[in-house]
Amino acid sequence: MTMIGFIGLGNMGAPMVKNLLAAGHPVKAYDIVPELLDATQATKAESAAGAVKGAEMVITMLPAGSHVSGVYMESVLDNAEAGTLLMDCSTIDVETARTVAAAAAERGLDMLDAPVSGGVGGSEAGTLTFMVGGPDQAFEKGRPILEVMGKTIVHTGGSGNGQVAKICNNMILGATMIAVGEGFVMAENLGLDKQVLFDIVSTSSASCFAITSHCP
């Protein structure tokens, strides 16, 4: 079993921790909101640094690049022991991901950027898709833990490439959602029933995730 330090117990992080615990991995967790620590059975750390000390792997799931940069530069890198694998599962900008990974490498630490797709439901079910950037050996080391939390694990290449894949995926999804919305408004304005349109486009060449998963 792998001793894991986990920082960030929000809507995505807390279910990920529960799946790690269910698989038998000991987890020491921290969040700036104390109440969130009560939502899992993880060992409570008093600080981000405390979650890192003694961990074989550190996983972060945070809101934005500034939070990721802050916690790594101020807590994680100074307290991670030699051989500790670092893994950030947040969705952040590529530049920050590569900057933090470079800082980790300077300390002799391997780091993966591993943003996810699948939402809270996927986090709870352990069926997330992980887009993973980082060194080959780090990816192979982290794969068994990723497989506890996700169903599809894809190595995208070097540091930051996981974030590249995630932002491209989000851009494509956003564009298709706009197109779907515009299409249904146009149908309504021209007198076509929305259910009739759905029945057509969901089974034709326009079918996509935005149609099958987001339409009311």
N, C-alpha and C positions, 0 to 999 in steps of 0.2 A: 504494500500500500504506500501511497505517496502522501507525505505531509504537505498540505496546501495552505498557503496564506491567501485569503480572498478579500479584496477591497472593493466595496460598492455593492450594497444589498438592496438595490431598487427593484423595480418590476421584473427586470431580466436577471439580475444577479442573484436574488434570493432563491428562485427556483433552480438555478444552476448549482448553487451550494447544496440544496436539498438532494439533487441527483448525485452529486459527488459523495455526500454522506451515505446515501442509500447503497452506493457501490462499495462502501467500506473505507473510503479515504478520509483520514482525519483532516478537518478543516478548522483553521483559526481565522476568524473573520473580523472585519472592521468596517464601520460606516460612520459618517459624521452625525447621522441621525440615530441616537441610541436606541430608540424604539424598534428600529429595523433589525437590530441584533436579536431581538426576542422572537422574530419570525422564523428563525431556523434553530436547529439544535447544535449549531457550530460552537466551538469554543470562542468566547468573546475576547477580543484583543482590546486593550485600552487606547491604542493608537494605530495608525498605519504602520509605523515602524515596528510596533509589537506584533502585528500580523505577519510581518516579513521575517523577523528573527526566528531562526530554526526551521524555516520552510524549505522544502526541496523544490517547490514550484510556487510562484506568485502569480495570481490571476487578478486582473483589474477589469471592472465593468463600470465605467463612469460616463457622465453626460457629455463632456466636450473636451477638446484638445487641451485647453488651459488646465482642466482638472488632472488630466493624464500627465502633462508635463510637470505640474506642481507636485503631485504625489511621488512621481519617480525621482525627480531632481532633489526633492526635499526629504524623502523618507526611504523609498525602495532601494535606490542604488547604494546608499550609505549603509544599509543594514542587511542586504542580501549576502549570503555566504557564497564562497566559491562553489561553482557547480550548480547553483540555483538557476532554474529556467524561469524566465519572465515572459508573461503572456498578457497582452492587452486585448480585451474583447470589445472595447468601446468602438463606436463609429465616430472617427475623428478625421481631421485633415491629414493628407499624405505627408506634408512637410513636418508636422509635429511627430508623426509616427516614425519617420526616418531620423529625425534629430534625436529622439529619445533612444532609439535603437543604437545609434552611433555612440551615444554617451554610455550605454550599457556595454557595448563592445570595447570601449576604452577601459572599462573596469574588468574586462575578461568575462563578461556575462553574455549568454545568448538570450535573445529576445525575439518573440513572435508578435506580429500584429495579426489578430484573428477576429475581425468583426463578424457579426452573425446576421443571418436572415432567418425569419420564421416567427418573429414576434413572441409575445408572452406565452401564447399557446405552445409554440415550439420549445420554448425554454422549459415550461412545465413538463412537457411530454418527453423531453430529451431528444427531440428530432430536429434541432437547429442545423442550418447549413453554416459551416465555418469556411471563410475565405482567408487563407493563412499565408502571410508573407514572412520570410526569414530564412536563415541558413538551413540546408538540407538536414544536418544532424540534429538541429534544434526541433525541426518539424517532426522527425521520427521519434524523438524523445517525448514530444508533447502529444503525439497522436493518440496513445491509449487513454489519456485524460480527456482529450477532445471527443473521443468516441463514446465516453460516458454521457456527455452533454449534447451530442449531436448525432445526426444520421448521415449527413454528407460532409466529408472533410476534404477540401481541395487545397493543395499547395500551389500558390500562385506565383512563386518565385521569390525574389529578394525582399529585403525589408521595405515595408510600405506598400507592397503590391496587393496585400490583402485589402488595404484601404482603397486602393485604386479600383479593385474589383467591386467593392461595396458601393462606391460613389457612382460607378458606371451602372450598376444594377439599379440603384435608386433613381438615377436620371432616366433610365429607360422606363421604369415603373411610373415615375411621375408624368412622363410624356404620354404614356398610354392611358393613364387615368384622366388626363386633360382631354384627350381625344374621345374617350368613352363618354365623359360628361357632356362635351359639346355635341356628340352624336345623338345622345338621348334628348337633349334640349331641342335640337333641330327636328327630331322626329315628333316631339310633342307640339312644337310650333306649326308643323305641317300636317298635323292631324293623325299621326300614326301612334297607336297604343304602345306604351312602353313595354308591356309584357310580350306583345307580338314582336317587337324589335329584339327583345332579349332572346326569345325563342329562336330567332333567326341567327343573330350574330354569335350567340354562344355555341352554335353548332356549325359555323361557317368560317371563312378565312379571317374574319375579324376577332375570332375567339382569342382571349388572352386572360392572364391572371386578374387584370382589372375588371374584366367582364364577369368571370366565373366566381370571384371571391369578394368583390366590392359592390356589385350592384345590389340595391335593396331587394 
